[in-house]
Amino acid sequence: MIQSRRLRAALSLTVLGLVAAVLLSGVDRLTREPIALAEQRRALATLTELVPAARFDNDPVFDRIEQRISGFDQPAVIHRARMHGEPVALIFDVTTPRGYSGDIRLLVALNPAGTVIGARVLSHRETPGLGDKIEVRRSDWIHQFRGRSLNDPQPQRWTSSRRGGDFDTLTAATVTTDAVIDAVRRVLMEASAEDHDLWRQPEE
Ligand SMILES: Cc1cc2nc3c(=O)[nH]c(=O)nc-3n(C[C@H](O)[C@H](O)[C@H](O)COP(=O)(O)O)c2cc1C
């Protein structure tokens, strides 16, 4: 008698567990897309700091391609801003694993000629007071990429001042500094590669 009651309780718990698991996975599936989209929208709000909304008439959230770029573990998402169908800016959403504390995600906007319009860090885990000066609200450091291109400075100077390059080194945050400089340089190299068209229409 007691045993069959225990069995029934165990069965009920199992069924309950299964129902909960199915419900949770359903909720997860339902929310994953909207969360990803909300994240993209947030990133795009930062994008319009770099490329003012009045400069394009398409929706760069959806006008995008994914591209593997050497040096990044995750594929880059490349948003395209267009006006009357004409290229205005490529906005690379990339994550470098080279931070002092791991991943640093940033947006790098380029004009069609391959010049940096601007860059912004979206997320990181660098140390407050040291590496976090890559954030625009903490210092002006990130502005130094504006107007730069693959040949400005010359390739050997596309590194931190600590390594003889043209870019300021954040005090006691050389690793963070180098990670971001390297990421921007990789984006520029990708944009200048001639074996693919980053403006192509997304695959149907
Ligand atoms: C508590 C602590 C936090 C640190 N945070 C960072 C950081 O956010 N970014 C960074 O590049 N280095 C960080 N460092 C590392 C040192 O500042 C490191 O010496 C420096 O980045 C390396 O520079 P160097 O190669 O020019 O000596 C941290 C070190 C300590 C002890």
The ligand as a Tripos MOL2 file, in Angstrom:
@<TRIPOS>MOLECULE
LIG
   31    33     1     0     0
SMALL
NO_CHARGES

@<TRIPOS>ATOM
      1 C1         43.7220   43.7930  -10.3770 C.3       1 LIG1
      2 C2         44.2850   43.9280  -11.7650 C.ar      1 LIG1
      3 C3         43.4660   44.2940  -12.7980 C.ar      1 LIG1
      4 C4         43.9520   44.4350  -14.1000 C.ar      1 LIG1
      5 N1         43.1130   44.8040  -15.1200 N.ar      1 LIG1
      6 C5         43.5980   44.9510  -16.3660 C.ar      1 LIG1
      7 C6         42.7580   45.3590  -17.4360 C.ar      1 LIG1
      8 O1         41.5570   45.6130  -17.3060 O.2       1 LIG1
      9 N2         43.3130   45.4530  -18.6700 N.ar      1 LIG1
     10 C7         44.6480   45.1990  -18.9050 C.ar      1 LIG1
     11 O2         45.0710   45.3130  -20.0410 O.2       1 LIG1
     12 N3         45.4470   44.8150  -17.9130 N.ar      1 LIG1
     13 C8         44.9600   44.6950  -16.6510 C.ar      1 LIG1
     14 N4         45.7880   44.3140  -15.6350 N.ar      1 LIG1
     15 C9         47.1320   43.9240  -15.9830 C.3       1 LIG1
     16 C10        48.1940   44.9340  -15.7550 C.3       1 LIG1
     17 O3         47.8560   46.2380  -15.6940 O.3       1 LIG1
     18 C11        49.2680   44.6140  -16.7810 C.3       1 LIG1
     19 O4         50.4540   44.7680  -16.1310 O.3       1 LIG1
     20 C12        49.2960   45.3850  -18.0580 C.3       1 LIG1
     21 O5         48.0950   45.3900  -18.7510 O.3       1 LIG1
     22 C13        50.3460   44.8060  -18.9550 C.3       1 LIG1
     23 O6         51.0030   45.8570  -19.4320 O.3       1 LIG1
     24 P1         52.4940   45.7170  -19.9360 P.3       1 LIG1
     25 O7         52.5510   44.5100  -20.8150 O.co2     1 LIG1
     26 O8         52.6500   46.9730  -20.6840 O.co2     1 LIG1
     27 O9         53.3310   45.6460  -18.7190 O.co2     1 LIG1
     28 C14        45.3100   44.1760  -14.3450 C.ar      1 LIG1
     29 C15        46.1480   43.8020  -13.2930 C.ar      1 LIG1
     30 C16        45.6520   43.6870  -12.0240 C.ar      1 LIG1
     31 C17        46.5830   43.3080  -10.9080 C.3       1 LIG1
@<TRIPOS>BOND
     1     1     2 1
     2     2     3 ar
     3     2    30 ar
     4     3     4 ar
     5     4     5 ar
     6     4    28 ar
     7     5     6 ar
     8     6     7 ar
     9     6    13 1
    10     7     8 2
    11     7     9 ar
    12     9    10 ar
    13    10    11 2
    14    10    12 ar
    15    12    13 ar
    16    13    14 ar
    17    14    15 1
    18    14    28 ar
    19    15    16 1
    20    16    17 1
    21    16    18 1
    22    18    19 1
    23    18    20 1
    24    20    21 1
    25    20    22 1
    26    22    23 1
    27    23    24 1
    28    24    25 2
    29    24    26 1
    30    24    27 1
    31    28    29 ar
    32    29    30 ar
    33    30    31 1
@<TRIPOS>SUBSTRUCTURE
     1 LIG1         1 GROUP 0 **** ****
